[in-house]
Amino acid sequence: KGNSPMRNLISLADLTPAELDHLVRRAVSFGRDGIVPKPLAGRQIGLYFRKSSTRTRTSFWSGATRLGADVITFGPNELQLTTGETVEDTARVLGQYLDALVVRTNGDVEEIRRLGSSQDLAVVNALSLDEHPTQAIADLATLTEQFGSLDGLHLLAVGEGNSSGAALALAAALTPGLRLTLLCPQGYEVPKDTLDLAAELSDGKALVTQIVTPGEVEGPVDAVYTSRWQTMGVSKENPDWLGDFDGFQINRGFLERFGGPQTVFLHDLPAVRGEEVTDEVLDGPASLAWRQAHHKMTAAAAVLEWCVAGAQD
Ligand code: CP
């Protein structure tokens, strides 16, 4: 292990605006210049994914390797946590072998905080029930790369107020000048606690608004963002839930109604084509979804470098 102190990235609410800005700009620079230095040579990164993942797990693995680290992975049933060892004891032990543990869990941020209780182990939230912080870093990197700056941009996030929406709300609260409108069907909103936290983080200056009908959107917007309605592939309890999302699909008509010629489309993926987005939009000229997927890896590398090597401007 090196001498620099370990830092966790468990919730964006733990970051200062300058720290989030650093991570976003670092991800952009990794996307532009490649990941050339190897500041994590000799370091060990664990990936503990209790839920399925295509992008986040692979991008952390790829990012860690490009930074020079070695990677070990744990599936949902491979640690003694499943047989009753405590979270704190697990963290204490893993901290003796690993520099960082990247965790995707079925629980909330507080469960990941308990894993982050060891001074010797940096813990990264790779998606909890309530927040997807590294996704938001990739999202802001994609927008920064496209527009040069986030200042003055209006981002419209449409669909279920899931962990990606919550992370965007916190990220927007830490990013002066970025306006975020969350358009979520009634009953599927970003939790009020998260919006209150966003307001608190920005001393009430956050440009974050939640609305429940498309008619309330004040366009044109610079970017339209959506996410799978069946978050983590789980359908809703109400068998008729799909009807609640009528008018929320991102199709050509939606982009024409709320966007302009420069408006871009983002999707955190995976997509259910034909449900929350049409093929025409996802594969069309406005779509940055695939570049956004690339920035999952540059964001992962920026986060690992910051957590383990202590990188900061
Ligand atoms: N966007 C995202 O988190 O994708 P995965 O679930 O595939 O990691």
Residues whose N, C-alpha, C, O or C-beta is under 5 A from the ligand:
A	BS01	CP	S52 S53 T54 R55 T56 R57 D268 L269 P270
